[in-house]
């Protein structure tokens, strides 16, 4: 891997995304920024999208890596390792950046040497007046949420500001940050397989002192769940499992005693609603996987204790996810059933 200054590597995972993948590639080709390479990682697609991407790759516009479905974490890691850019844009196949997205994000990195991630405003592809994500926010219980998800865009997220992290539907990373936070060969934690790995990466970048800049003038249209919307049971199981992986691996490094009390209440509610949503065999499978991964998470956490500078992530003064009045009004059990991830 030879890193090229100014080059942006765009890493796209294709998993049965025949409805979106060509449009996604075309939006990258239409970017005003000229120094771009495109890498597509095919995760065992069976819907005819692989031959489509192969045809495009034969025209010399991208590099294709095809194999079995190894999950989004491992596929993205492969793309990052094979890329040559000073910056890496991890892009979902159902995300479509406007033509100036990459140009604006690259320029934003020059504002601060500790900006490790830049994320623009993600809006719904079906209705661009609806916000999909305005960056991530971490609550005192260790819960991570996309800011503004589902809200009508009335300009409430039009301020350029630092946030806690970025949804990996269209997150641009500084290469030096990725190399600083990786554990072994993993940038995204491959034990997560899929869903929540971007929250995990963002959290650990914060612990290492890197910052995430939210850039509202850079806009991406996002379908969300374009290739996974029919995998309801799989998504729910991964959401439940990865919630606990994230909490065990990273959150306990910063949680205060009061945070742990709130977390216990949150997990109790999730356990109650899990009985309503998952079969006994599914709950048992999650428990078995967590038991097998517990020591591995503890080991990974031990490698994250010493940031290279004072952490910009501080739980002091953070709001509680459990006691926000607007959520309290919709019913505690319904609230507790809300997944860590917005699928």
C-alpha positions as CSV (number, residue, x, y, z in Angstrom):
1,X,0.0,0.0,0.0
2,X,1.5,3.3,-1.1
3,X,-0.4,6.3,0.3
4,X,-1.0,9.1,-2.2
5,X,-1.5,12.6,-0.8
6,X,-4.8,14.1,-1.6
7,X,-6.3,10.9,-3.0
8,X,-9.7,9.8,-1.7
9,X,-10.4,6.1,-1.7
10,X,-14.1,5.3,-1.8
11,X,-14.9,1.9,-0.4
12,X,-18.4,0.5,-1.2
13,X,-19.8,-2.8,-0.1
14,X,-22.2,-4.5,-2.5
15,X,-24.5,-7.1,-0.9
16,X,-27.5,-7.8,-3.2
17,X,-27.8,-4.1,-4.0
18,X,-28.8,-4.3,-7.7
19,X,-31.3,-1.5,-7.2
20,X,-28.7,1.0,-6.0
21,X,-25.1,0.0,-6.8
22,X,-24.8,1.5,-10.3
23,X,-26.4,4.8,-9.2
24,X,-24.0,4.9,-6.2
25,X,-21.0,4.4,-8.4
26,X,-22.2,7.0,-10.9
27,X,-22.6,9.6,-8.1
28,X,-18.9,9.1,-7.2
29,X,-17.9,9.4,-10.8
30,X,-19.8,12.7,-11.0
31,X,-17.9,14.2,-8.0
32,X,-16.3,17.6,-8.5
33,X,-13.2,16.3,-6.7
34,X,-10.9,14.7,-9.2
35,X,-8.4,12.6,-7.1
36,X,-10.6,9.5,-6.4
37,X,-10.3,5.8,-6.6
38,X,-13.3,3.4,-6.2
39,X,-13.1,0.0,-4.6
40,X,-16.2,-2.3,-4.5
41,X,-16.2,-5.2,-2.1
42,X,-18.9,-7.8,-3.1
43,X,-20.2,-9.8,-0.2
44,X,-21.5,-12.9,-2.0
45,X,-24.3,-11.1,-3.9
46,X,-26.8,-13.4,-5.7
47,X,-29.2,-10.9,-7.2
48,X,-27.3,-10.2,-10.4
49,X,-25.5,-7.1,-9.1
50,X,-22.0,-8.7,-9.2
51,X,-22.0,-9.1,-13.0
52,X,-23.1,-5.5,-13.2
53,X,-20.2,-4.3,-11.1
54,X,-17.8,-6.6,-13.0
55,X,-18.9,-4.9,-16.3
56,X,-18.1,-1.5,-14.8
57,X,-14.8,-2.6,-13.4
58,X,-13.8,-4.0,-16.8
59,X,-14.2,-0.4,-18.1
60,X,-11.4,0.5,-15.8
61,X,-13.3,2.8,-13.4
62,X,-13.0,0.8,-10.2
63,X,-11.4,-2.2,-8.5
64,X,-13.6,-5.1,-7.6
65,X,-13.0,-7.7,-4.8
66,X,-15.5,-10.5,-4.8
67,X,-16.0,-13.3,-2.3
68,X,-18.3,-14.8,0.3
69,X,-20.4,-12.7,2.7
70,X,-17.9,-11.9,5.4
71,X,-19.9,-9.1,7.0
72,X,-19.6,-5.3,6.6
73,X,-16.8,-4.9,9.2
74,X,-14.4,-7.3,7.5
75,X,-15.4,-6.2,4.0
76,X,-14.7,-2.5,4.8
77,X,-11.4,-3.5,6.4
78,X,-10.4,-5.2,3.2
79,X,-11.3,-2.2,1.2
80,X,-9.3,0.1,3.5
81,X,-6.2,-2.1,3.5
82,X,-6.3,-2.3,-0.3
83,X,-6.8,1.4,-0.8
84,X,-4.2,4.1,-1.4
85,X,-5.8,7.3,-0.3
86,X,-4.9,9.8,2.3
87,X,-8.6,9.9,3.0
88,X,-11.1,7.0,2.9
89,X,-14.8,7.5,2.3
90,X,-16.8,4.5,3.5
91,X,-20.0,4.6,1.5
92,X,-23.1,2.4,1.6
93,X,-24.3,1.1,-1.8
94,X,-27.7,2.9,-1.1
95,X,-26.1,6.2,-0.3
96,X,-25.7,8.9,-3.0
97,X,-23.5,11.9,-2.2
98,X,-24.2,15.2,-4.0
99,X,-21.5,16.2,-6.5
100,X,-19.6,18.5,-4.1
101,X,-19.6,16.1,-1.1
102,X,-16.1,14.8,-1.3
103,X,-14.6,18.2,-2.2
104,X,-16.2,19.8,0.9
105,X,-15.2,17.0,3.2
106,X,-11.6,17.0,2.1
107,X,-11.3,20.8,2.6
108,X,-12.8,20.4,6.1
109,X,-9.9,18.2,7.3
110,X,-7.6,21.2,7.0
111,X,-9.5,23.0,9.8
112,X,-7.8,20.9,12.6
113,X,-5.1,18.3,12.5
114,X,-7.1,16.2,15.0
115,X,-10.2,16.0,12.8
116,X,-10.2,12.3,12.1
117,X,-13.7,12.0,10.6
118,X,-15.9,14.3,8.6
119,X,-19.6,13.5,8.1
120,X,-22.1,15.5,6.1
121,X,-25.8,15.7,6.5
122,X,-27.6,12.5,5.5
123,X,-31.2,12.9,4.3
124,X,-33.8,10.4,3.2
125,X,-33.6,9.5,-0.5
126,X,-37.4,9.2,-0.6
127,X,-37.9,12.6,0.9
128,X,-34.9,14.9,1.2
129,X,-36.7,17.1,3.8
130,X,-36.4,14.2,6.3
131,X,-33.1,13.9,8.1
132,X,-31.4,10.5,8.2
133,X,-28.4,11.4,10.3
134,X,-26.6,14.5,11.4
135,X,-23.8,12.7,13.1
136,X,-23.8,10.4,16.2
137,X,-24.4,11.3,19.8
138,X,-23.5,9.0,22.8
139,X,-25.7,9.1,25.9
140,X,-24.7,8.4,29.5
141,X,-25.8,4.8,29.3
142,X,-23.5,4.1,26.3
143,X,-26.3,4.2,23.8
144,X,-25.4,5.7,20.5
145,X,-28.0,7.4,18.2
146,X,-28.1,9.2,14.9
147,X,-28.9,12.8,15.6
148,X,-32.1,14.0,14.0
149,X,-33.0,10.6,12.5
150,X,-36.6,10.8,11.1
151,X,-37.0,14.5,11.9
152,X,-38.2,17.1,9.5
153,X,-35.3,19.3,8.3
154,X,-36.1,22.8,9.5
155,X,-32.5,23.9,9.8
156,X,-32.0,22.7,13.3
157,X,-28.9,20.8,12.2
158,X,-27.4,23.4,9.9
159,X,-24.6,24.4,12.2
160,X,-21.1,23.1,11.5
161,X,-20.0,21.5,14.8
162,X,-18.1,18.7,16.4
163,X,-20.2,15.5,17.2
164,X,-19.3,12.2,18.8
165,X,-19.1,10.1,15.6
166,X,-20.3,9.3,12.1
167,X,-22.7,6.9,10.5
168,X,-20.6,4.8,8.1
169,X,-23.2,5.3,5.3
170,X,-21.0,8.2,4.1
171,X,-18.2,8.7,6.6
172,X,-14.9,10.1,5.4
173,X,-11.8,9.2,7.6
174,X,-8.3,10.5,7.7
175,X,-5.9,7.7,7.0
176,X,-3.6,8.5,9.9
177,X,-6.6,8.2,12.3
178,X,-7.5,4.8,11.0
179,X,-4.0,3.6,11.4
180,X,-3.8,5.1,15.0
181,X,-7.0,3.3,16.2
182,X,-6.7,-0.1,14.5
183,X,-6.2,-3.2,16.6
184,X,-4.1,-5.6,14.6
185,X,-5.5,-5.5,11.1
186,X,-8.9,-4.3,12.2
187,X,-10.1,-0.8,11.8
188,X,-13.8,-1.8,12.2
189,X,-14.1,-4.6,14.8
190,X,-14.8,-7.7,12.8
191,X,-16.4,-9.5,15.8
192,X,-19.4,-7.2,15.2
193,X,-19.9,-8.7,11.7
194,X,-22.4,-5.9,10.8
195,X,-24.3,-3.1,12.4
196,X,-22.9,-0.9,15.1
197,X,-19.3,-1.2,14.0
198,X,-19.4,2.5,13.1
199,X,-20.5,3.4,16.6
200,X,-17.7,1.3,18.0
201,X,-15.1,2.9,15.7
202,X,-16.3,6.4,16.5
203,X,-16.2,5.8,20.2
204,X,-12.6,4.5,20.1
205,X,-11.5,7.4,17.9
206,X,-12.9,9.7,20.6
207,X,-10.9,7.8,23.3
208,X,-7.8,8.3,21.2
209,X,-8.4,12.1,21.0
210,X,-9.7,12.3,17.4
211,X,-12.6,14.6,16.6
212,X,-15.6,14.2,14.2
213,X,-16.7,17.2,12.3
214,X,-20.3,17.5,11.2
215,X,-20.5,19.4,7.9
216,X,-24.2,20.2,7.0
217,X,-23.3,21.8,3.7
218,X,-22.2,18.4,2.4
219,X,-25.2,16.3,1.7
220,X,-25.8,12.6,0.9
221,X,-29.2,11.0,0.1
222,X,-29.6,7.7,1.8
223,X,-32.1,4.9,1.4
224,X,-31.1,3.1,4.7
225,X,-31.5,-0.6,4.8
226,X,-31.5,-0.9,1.1
227,X,-30.0,-4.4,1.0
228,X,-31.0,-5.6,4.5
229,X,-34.6,-4.4,5.0
230,X,-36.0,-8.0,4.7
231,X,-33.6,-9.5,7.3
232,X,-35.6,-8.5,10.3
233,X,-34.7,-11.4,12.6
234,X,-31.0,-11.3,11.7
235,X,-30.9,-7.6,12.3
236,X,-32.6,-7.8,15.6
237,X,-30.2,-10.5,16.8
238,X,-27.1,-8.6,15.6
239,X,-28.5,-5.5,17.3
240,X,-29.0,-7.2,20.6
241,X,-25.6,-8.9,20.5
242,X,-23.6,-5.9,19.3
243,X,-25.2,-3.6,21.8
244,X,-23.6,-5.7,24.5
245,X,-20.3,-6.1,22.7
246,X,-20.0,-2.4,22.4
247,X,-20.8,-1.8,26.1
248,X,-18.4,-4.4,27.4
249,X,-15.5,-3.4,25.1
250,X,-15.6,0.4,25.1
251,X,-18.2,2.0,27.3
252,X,-16.9,0.6,30.6
253,X,-13.7,2.7,30.2
254,X,-15.6,5.9,30.8
255,X,-18.8,4.9,32.6
256,X,-19.3,6.4,36.1
257,X,-21.2,4.5,38.8
258,X,-24.4,6.5,38.1
259,X,-24.1,5.7,34.4
260,X,-23.8,2.0,35.2
261,X,-27.1,2.2,37.2
262,X,-28.8,3.7,34.2
263,X,-27.3,1.1,32.0
264,X,-28.5,-1.7,34.2
265,X,-32.1,-0.3,33.9
266,X,-31.8,-0.1,30.2
267,X,-30.5,-3.6,29.8
268,X,-33.3,-4.9,32.1
269,X,-35.9,-3.4,29.8
270,X,-34.2,-4.7,26.7
271,X,-34.2,-8.2,28.3
272,X,-37.9,-8.0,28.9
273,X,-38.7,-6.9,25.4
274,X,-36.2,-9.4,23.9
275,X,-38.5,-12.2,25.2
276,X,-41.3,-10.6,23.2
277,X,-39.3,-10.3,20.0
278,X,-36.9,-13.3,19.9
279,X,-37.5,-17.0,20.1
280,X,-35.9,-19.0,22.9
281,X,-33.3,-20.5,20.5
282,X,-32.4,-17.0,19.2
283,X,-31.9,-15.7,22.8
284,X,-29.8,-18.7,23.6
285,X,-27.7,-18.2,20.5
286,X,-27.0,-14.6,21.4
287,X,-26.0,-15.6,25.0
288,X,-23.6,-18.3,23.7
289,X,-21.9,-15.9,21.2
290,X,-21.5,-13.3,24.0
291,X,-20.0,-15.9,26.3
292,X,-17.4,-16.8,23.6
293,X,-16.6,-13.2,22.8
294,X,-16.3,-11.9,26.4
295,X,-12.6,-12.5,26.8
296,X,-11.8,-11.1,23.4
297,X,-13.7,-7.9,24.2
298,X,-11.9,-7.5,27.5
299,X,-8.6,-7.9,25.7
300,X,-9.4,-5.3,23.1
301,X,-10.5,-2.9,25.8
302,X,-7.2,-3.3,27.6
303,X,-5.5,-2.0,24.4
304,X,-7.5,1.2,24.5
305,X,-6.6,2.6,27.9
306,X,-3.9,5.2,27.0
307,X,-5.0,7.9,24.6
308,X,-2.2,9.8,22.8
309,X,-3.6,13.1,24.1
310,X,-6.3,14.2,26.5
311,X,-9.6,12.7,25.3
312,X,-12.2,15.0,23.8
313,X,-14.8,12.5,25.0
314,X,-16.2,13.2,28.4
315,X,-19.3,11.7,30.0
316,X,-19.7,14.5,32.4
317,X,-22.8,16.6,31.7
318,X,-24.2,14.1,29.2
319,X,-27.9,13.6,28.9
320,X,-29.5,10.3,29.9
321,X,-31.1,8.3,27.1
322,X,-33.6,6.9,29.7
323,X,-35.0,10.1,31.2
324,X,-35.4,12.4,28.1
325,X,-38.9,13.8,28.6
326,X,-39.8,13.3,24.9
327,X,-39.0,9.6,25.1
328,X,-40.6,9.1,28.5
329,X,-43.9,10.3,27.1
330,X,-44.1,7.4,24.5
331,X,-44.0,4.6,27.1
332,X,-41.0,3.1,28.9
333,X,-41.3,-0.4,27.4
334,X,-41.6,0.8,23.9
335,X,-38.7,3.1,24.5
336,X,-36.5,0.3,25.9
337,X,-37.3,-1.8,22.9
338,X,-35.6,0.7,20.6
339,X,-32.4,-0.8,19.2
340,X,-29.1,0.8,19.6
341,X,-29.0,1.0,15.8
342,X,-31.4,2.7,13.4
343,X,-31.7,0.1,10.6
